[in-house]
Amino acid sequence: MLSPDRLSLPGPEYLAQRHVLTYMEDAVSQLLENREDTSQYGIARFFTEYFNSVRQGTHILFREFSFVQATPHNRASFLRTFWRCFRTVGKNGGYATVFRSLARCRVLFSNLLTAQEYHCLLQLLCPDFPMELTQKAARIVLMDDAMDCLMSFSDFLFAFQIQFYYSEFLESVAVIYQDLLAGKNPNTVIVPTSSSGQHRQRQPSNDCSPLDGVEASLFYQCLESLCDRSKYSCPPSALVKEMLSSAQRLTFYGFLMALAKDQGINRALGALPDKGDLFLDPAMDQELEKLIAQVSGLSVSGPTSSSGDTANLPVRNSSRINSPWKPLYHRRKMDAESEGSNEETDSSEN
């Protein structure tokens, strides 16, 4: 559904706000790159499928990081896809028993993983996803450099959401925080008792230290000014003010943790459900149950090895089902690669 805001903005400003040119440029680039695959279907059908995938949020699958983080919609789509693909990690192993029977690789389906293991999951969706972002998200949860500690899926996911979606905003917040700790204050205030009405710099408290953090009210004033002038995505300032209203002082990582736990900010971002509904997805559950039934049935009926285990894989069915997550040109490319490597893959599995 088209937003009514489009009528209140000039054309170029609306196109820039919605990053329409970014998607047009990417669509043309993808068309030229896959022109042989799309020639038999036509350009109109290609653009239809491309923008349908953008609308559905599946256009970011297996794309380079520069594209995944190019727009707020791309970032929200990536967060939603990561949640839907790996939410079973948080369900005490989820379907790990069934998948372990396939015995083709080490399965990461556990309710507690390290930062490195979460990074492996992120790279399944975006191969060049930077480790630095994963580590920053982990530090919000762990608040130290112990990157080998285990984290629950929900804790990591909400911390990762804040770090990934608001990455530029948080970089500026870190600078503001360090300035306040050092006694530098970017805000100036008018002192009411001054007859001259001069602007005076508010002096920081003498007891300000990294352990104590900074004054919450002063910190919020700086953040409010940052949100007003920032060109990047920022959390709603009213929600930030409400979140900080009960605190007198706070540390930088305490602020990040508060952002990650605030359900109002989560709802405003709109990519993930509330924490209580994090593992509820009836449509996906139904599809997974069908898959589990198929895999479980084939695994039980398949031949056993000489050692008595059931790790052998069933013979691959010749019929293939194209993933609805991939645009037309991507499906064609993947089908061709799969058909060309079918014999080699089967022989390696037996």
QUILIN-V612467 format. One record per backbone hydrogen bond with DSSP energy under -1.0 kcal/mol. NH is the residue of the N-H (numbers start at 1). CO is the residue of the C=O. If there is no record, write none. Layout:
nh co
NH CO
NH CO
//
This chain:
nh co
6 3
7 4
8 5
14 10
15 11
16 12
17 13
18 14
20 15
23 19
24 20
25 21
26 22
27 23
28 24
29 25
30 26
31 27
32 28
33 29
34 30
38 34
39 35
42 38
46 42
47 43
48 44
49 45
50 46
51 47
52 48
53 49
54 50
55 51
56 52
57 53
58 53
59 53
61 58
62 125
63 60
67 64
68 64
69 65
70 67
75 71
76 72
77 73
78 74
79 75
80 76
81 77
82 78
83 79
84 80
85 81
86 82
87 83
89 86
90 87
91 88
94 91
96 93
99 95
100 96
102 99
110 108
113 151
115 147
118 114
119 115
120 116
121 117
122 118
123 119
125 122
126 122
129 126
134 130
135 131
136 132
137 133
138 134
139 135
140 136
141 137
142 138
143 139
147 145
149 146
151 113
156 152
157 153
158 154
159 155
160 156
161 157
162 158
163 159
164 160
165 161
166 162
170 166
171 167
172 168
173 169
174 170
175 171
176 172
177 173
178 174
179 175
180 176
181 177
182 178
183 180
184 179
189 200
194 191
200 189
208 205
213 209
214 250
216 248
219 215
220 216
221 217
222 218
223 219
224 220
225 221
226 222
227 223
228 224
229 225
230 226
240 236
241 237
242 238
243 239
244 240
247 244
250 214
255 251
256 252
257 253
258 254
259 255
260 256
261 257
262 258
266 262
267 263
268 264
269 265
270 266
277 274
278 275
280 277
285 281
286 282
287 283
288 284
289 285
290 286
291 287
292 288
293 289
294 290
295 291
296 292
297 293
298 294
299 295
300 296
301 297
302 298
305 309
308 305
326 323
331 327
332 328
333 329
334 330
335 331
336 332
337 333
338 334
339 335
340 336
341 337
345 341
346 342
347 343
348 344
349 345
350 346
//
